[in-house]
């Protein structure tokens, strides 16, 4: 028998995954990034700003997708019991 709050937890996890994915896509496609084009300084992680910013966005999105995959898109717990 499942616990009473299990369905609510699953729904919350699915919403959180959706919000994190949406935030990642919005960060990647942010039009304000065009204001800093053709600038070499500042550097992010030793790369020009735009390359460093996109690299950070990709790392973020890969980690969110890994979490979503491990939890079956919010249907299971991340840590096995």
ROMARGU-972724 format. One line per 5 residues: for each residue x, y, z of C-alpha. Coordinates in nm, 2 decimals. Layout:
X/Y/Z ~ ... .
This chain:
0.00/0.00/0.00 ~ 0.13/0.34/-0.09 ~ 0.16/0.63/0.15 ~ -0.10/0.90/0.14 ~ 0.13/1.18/0.04 .
0.31/0.99/-0.23 ~ 0.10/1.12/-0.52 ~ 0.14/1.48/-0.40 ~ 0.52/1.43/-0.38 ~ 0.53/1.29/-0.73 .
0.33/1.58/-0.86 ~ 0.56/1.83/-0.69 ~ 0.87/1.66/-0.82 ~ 0.73/1.67/-1.18 ~ 0.65/2.04/-1.15 .
1.00/2.11/-1.01 ~ 1.16/1.92/-1.30 ~ 0.95/2.11/-1.55 ~ 1.03/2.45/-1.39 ~ 1.41/2.36/-1.38 .
1.40/2.26/-1.75 ~ 1.21/2.57/-1.85 ~ 1.45/2.79/-1.66 ~ 1.75/2.62/-1.83 ~ 1.60/2.68/-2.18 .
1.52/3.04/-2.09 ~ 1.87/3.10/-1.97 ~ 2.02/2.95/-2.29 ~ 1.79/3.16/-2.52 ~ 1.81/3.48/-2.31 .
1.82/3.77/-2.57 ~ 2.01/3.99/-2.32 ~ 2.32/3.79/-2.38 ~ 2.35/3.97/-2.72 ~ 2.44/4.29/-2.53 .
2.78/4.14/-2.45 ~ 2.86/4.00/-2.79 ~ 3.20/4.09/-2.94 ~ 3.35/4.13/-2.60 ~ 3.63/3.92/-2.49 .
3.63/4.04/-2.13 ~ 3.51/3.92/-1.87 ~ 3.63/3.56/-1.87 ~ 3.42/3.27/-1.73 ~ 3.62/2.95/-1.65 .
3.91/3.08/-1.86 ~ 3.69/3.12/-2.17 ~ 3.54/3.43/-2.32 ~ 3.21/3.52/-2.15 ~ 2.97/3.39/-2.41 .
3.14/3.05/-2.44 ~ 3.17/3.02/-2.06 ~ 2.80/3.12/-2.01 ~ 2.68/2.86/-2.27 ~ 2.91/2.59/-2.12 .
2.76/2.66/-1.77 ~ 2.41/2.64/-1.92 ~ 2.48/2.30/-2.08 ~ 2.62/2.16/-1.75 ~ 2.31/2.28/-1.57 .
2.08/2.13/-1.83 ~ 2.27/1.80/-1.83 ~ 2.25/1.77/-1.46 ~ 1.87/1.85/-1.46 ~ 1.81/1.59/-1.73 .
2.02/1.33/-1.54 ~ 1.81/1.39/-1.22 ~ 1.49/1.37/-1.43 ~ 1.60/1.04/-1.59 ~ 1.71/0.89/-1.25 .
1.38/0.97/-1.10 ~ 1.17/0.85/-1.40 ~ 1.06/1.21/-1.45 ~ 0.96/1.25/-1.09 ~ 0.79/0.92/-1.03 .
1.05/0.77/-0.80 ~ 1.29/0.88/-0.53 ~ 1.64/0.98/-0.63 ~ 1.80/0.78/-0.35 ~ 1.72/0.41/-0.34 .
1.60/0.27/-0.01 .
